[in-house]
């Protein structure tokens, strides 16, 4: 009989700004959802008034290594913050992060934002022979259905083919990236060497997807980073937003799995934070 595929190790590359309110849920969710998660590398925008790693749940196991990176100390090539600078920061951080995960012997690298949740319909162990996976991103609007968790509060998703679903991401098999690709697509000295969301070409489609939660207007504008003044505003995101209600599925099932794993009261660090919208 053939042996089942081994569970690959997985690392998340997370760049964040003013996202402490979602830190505990984001981390707990991905510890449940991603089989083989071994590393979480966090780069916090130094202009952030609050820090993601300060709000992580206390039950992170020793099998998950959390590496908070700082400006200049861990990524010396970053430029002065601005809208374009933030985009450059993302490319530079992802490049450094992928190189570090490779050095640590991690199999898969995933670039991610704190308002994004990967929904794995099949484990990555079934994809070990793939070089990279294209992941569809599904945007959810800000209609709050109630509840404690972001993943249960928002159920209205954009229809397939909608404008806001077109920007996907990739999961990278770091063991199969060629030396040429490391030089040309992940060159840490060339900040513009790859698409920040989809750095590689000719990837295989993934049967899972990525949920992107805009959340409420107050939560959206709470993040006072340089992008909020120039990106599409919350109302623009929702304008012409044809939606269909998402089946609950894994987005609430994981909460039950988390209670079985960590016991009752595990979610005491997950709070709905009351936030005021800053002036624009």
C-alpha positions in Angstrom: 0.0 0.0 0.0 1.2 3.5 -0.7 1.9 5.9 2.1 -0.3 8.9 2.5 1.4 12.2 1.6 3.3 13.8 4.4 2.0 17.1 5.8 4.3 19.9 4.4 5.5 22.7 6.7 3.8 26.1 5.9 4.9 29.7 6.7 2.8 32.8 6.5 4.3 36.1 5.5 2.1 38.8 7.1 2.5 42.6 6.7 0.1 44.5 8.9 -0.9 48.0 10.2 -3.3 48.8 13.0 -4.8 45.3 13.0 -4.6 44.2 16.6 -8.4 43.9 16.8 -8.3 40.9 14.4 -5.0 39.4 15.5 -6.3 36.7 17.8 -9.0 35.5 15.4 -6.6 35.6 12.4 -4.0 33.5 14.2 -6.4 31.0 15.8 -8.2 30.5 12.6 -5.1 29.7 10.6 -3.7 27.4 13.3 -6.9 25.4 12.7 -7.3 25.8 8.9 -3.7 25.3 7.7 -2.4 21.8 8.2 1.4 22.0 9.0 1.6 25.7 9.9 5.0 26.1 11.5 6.0 29.8 11.0 4.3 33.2 11.2 6.6 36.0 10.1 5.0 39.4 10.9 6.3 42.8 9.7 4.4 45.6 11.5 4.3 49.0 9.7 6.5 51.1 12.1 3.8 53.9 11.8 1.2 51.7 13.3 -0.1 53.0 16.7 -0.9 49.4 17.9 1.0 46.1 17.3 -0.4 42.9 16.0 1.9 40.6 18.0 0.7 42.2 21.3 -2.8 40.8 20.7 -1.8 37.2 19.7 -3.7 34.5 21.6 -1.8 32.9 24.6 -2.2 29.3 23.5 0.2 29.4 20.5 1.9 26.0 20.6 5.7 25.5 20.5 5.3 24.0 17.1 4.4 27.5 15.7 7.3 29.9 15.6 6.2 33.6 15.5 8.9 36.0 14.2 8.1 39.7 14.5 10.4 41.7 12.2 11.3 45.3 12.6 12.3 48.1 10.2 16.0 48.2 9.3 16.9 45.5 11.8 15.4 42.6 9.8 14.7 44.3 6.4 17.3 47.0 5.8 16.2 47.9 2.3 12.9 49.5 3.1 12.2 53.1 1.9 10.4 56.1 3.4 6.7 55.3 4.0 4.3 56.6 1.4 1.5 55.1 -0.6 4.0 53.8 -3.3 6.5 53.1 -0.5 4.0 50.8 1.2 3.7 48.8 -2.0 7.4 48.6 -2.2 7.6 47.5 1.4 5.2 44.6 0.6 7.4 43.4 -2.2 10.6 43.7 -0.2 9.1 42.1 2.9 7.6 39.1 0.9 11.0 38.6 -0.9 12.9 38.6 2.4 10.2 36.4 4.1 10.3 33.8 1.3 14.1 33.7 1.5 14.0 33.3 5.3 11.4 30.5 5.1 13.5 28.7 2.5 16.6 29.0 4.8 14.5 27.5 7.7 13.5 24.6 5.5 9.8 25.4 5.2 8.0 23.8 2.3 5.3 26.3 1.4 5.2 30.1 1.7 2.0 32.1 1.8 1.8 35.9 1.4 -1.2 37.2 3.4 -2.9 40.3 4.8 -4.6 40.3 8.2 -8.1 40.7 6.7 -7.6 37.6 4.5 -8.5 34.0 5.5 -7.4 31.0 3.5 -10.1 28.4 3.1 -8.4 25.0 2.3 -10.8 22.7 0.6 -8.0 20.1 0.3 -4.8 19.9 2.4 -1.6 21.2 0.9 -0.2 17.7 1.4 -2.1 16.7 -1.7 -0.4 19.4 -3.7 3.3 18.5 -2.8 4.2 18.0 -6.5 2.9 21.5 -7.5 5.3 24.4 -7.9 2.8 27.1 -7.0 -0.9 27.5 -6.7 -3.1 30.3 -7.9 -5.7 31.2 -5.3 -9.0 33.0 -6.0 -9.7 35.9 -3.7 -13.4 36.4 -2.7 -14.4 39.7 -1.3 -17.1 40.0 1.4 -19.0 43.3 1.9 -19.6 45.1 5.2 -23.1 43.9 6.0 -22.7 42.6 9.6 -24.9 39.5 10.3 -24.0 39.6 14.0 -21.7 37.4 16.1 -18.3 37.6 17.6 -16.1 36.4 14.8 -15.3 38.2 11.6 -15.6 34.9 9.8 -19.2 34.5 11.0 -20.3 38.1 11.0 -19.9 38.7 7.2 -21.8 36.3 4.8 -22.4 38.4 1.7 -19.8 37.7 -0.9 -19.2 39.2 -4.4 -20.4 37.0 -7.2 -17.9 35.1 -9.3 -16.4 37.3 -12.0 -16.9 40.5 -10.0 -14.3 43.2 -10.2 -13.2 42.8 -6.6 -12.7 39.1 -6.9 -10.1 39.3 -9.7 -7.0 40.0 -7.7 -5.9 36.6 -6.5 -2.8 35.5 -4.7 -0.4 32.6 -4.8 0.9 29.8 -2.5 4.5 29.1 -3.3 6.2 25.7 -3.0 9.6 27.0 -1.9 11.3 23.7 -2.6 10.4 23.9 -6.3 11.2 27.5 -7.0 14.2 27.5 -9.5 17.4 29.3 -8.9 16.6 31.5 -11.8 13.3 32.5 -10.2 15.0 33.2 -6.9 17.3 35.6 -8.7 14.7 37.2 -11.0 11.4 37.0 -9.1 12.5 37.2 -5.5 15.6 39.4 -5.8 15.8 41.3 -2.5 17.8 44.1 -4.1 15.2 44.7 -6.8 12.1 45.9 -5.1 10.0 45.8 -8.3 11.0 42.4 -9.5 7.7 40.7 -9.1 3.9 41.1 -8.7 3.3 41.5 -5.0 0.3 39.1 -5.1 1.3 36.7 -7.9 5.1 36.5 -8.2 5.3 33.4 -10.3 4.0 32.4 -13.8 2.2 29.3 -14.9 0.9 28.2 -11.5 -1.8 25.5 -11.0 -5.3 26.5 -9.8 -6.0 25.7 -6.2 -9.3 24.2 -5.2 -9.3 26.3 -2.0 -9.9 30.1 -2.0 -9.1 33.2 0.0 -11.8 35.2 1.8 -11.2 38.9 2.0 -13.3 40.7 4.6 -13.8 44.5 4.2 -15.7 44.5 7.5 -17.7 47.5 8.6 -17.1 51.1 7.6 -15.7 51.9 11.0 -13.3 48.9 10.9 -12.2 49.7 7.4 -11.2 53.2 8.1 -9.7 52.4 11.5 -6.5 51.5 9.7 -4.9 54.9 9.3 -2.2 53.7 6.9 -1.1 55.6 3.7 -3.2 53.4 1.5 -6.6 54.5 3.0 -6.3 58.0 1.5 -5.7 56.9 -2.0 -7.2 53.4 -2.4 -10.9 52.8 -3.1 -12.9 53.9 -0.1 -15.3 51.5 1.7 -18.4 52.8 -0.2 -16.5 52.5 -3.5 -15.7 48.9 -2.7 -19.4 48.3 -2.1 -20.7 50.3 -5.0 -22.3 48.0 -7.6 -21.4 45.1 -5.4 -23.7 42.2 -6.5 -23.6 39.7 -3.7 -24.8 36.2 -2.9 -25.0 34.8 0.7 -22.1 32.4 1.4 -22.9 29.0 2.8 -21.6 28.9 6.4 -19.4 25.8 6.1 -15.9 25.9 7.4 -16.1 29.6 8.4 -18.1 28.6 11.5 -17.0 25.0 11.7 -13.5 26.1 12.7 -14.9 27.8 15.8 -16.2 24.4 17.0 -12.9 22.8 16.2 -11.0 25.5 18.1 -13.1 24.8 21.2 -12.3 21.1 21.0 -8.7 21.9 20.6 -8.3 24.6 23.3 -11.3 24.1 25.5 -14.1 26.4 26.6 -13.1 30.0 27.0 -10.4 29.8 24.3 -11.9 32.8 22.6 -11.7 35.2 25.6 -9.0 37.1 23.7 -11.1 37.6 20.7 -13.1 40.9 21.1 -15.3 43.1 19.0 -13.5 46.4 19.4 -15.5 49.6 19.2 -13.7 51.9 16.8 -14.3 55.5 15.6 -13.8 56.5 12.1 -10.9 59.0 11.8 -11.3 62.2 9.9 -10.5 61.8 6.1 
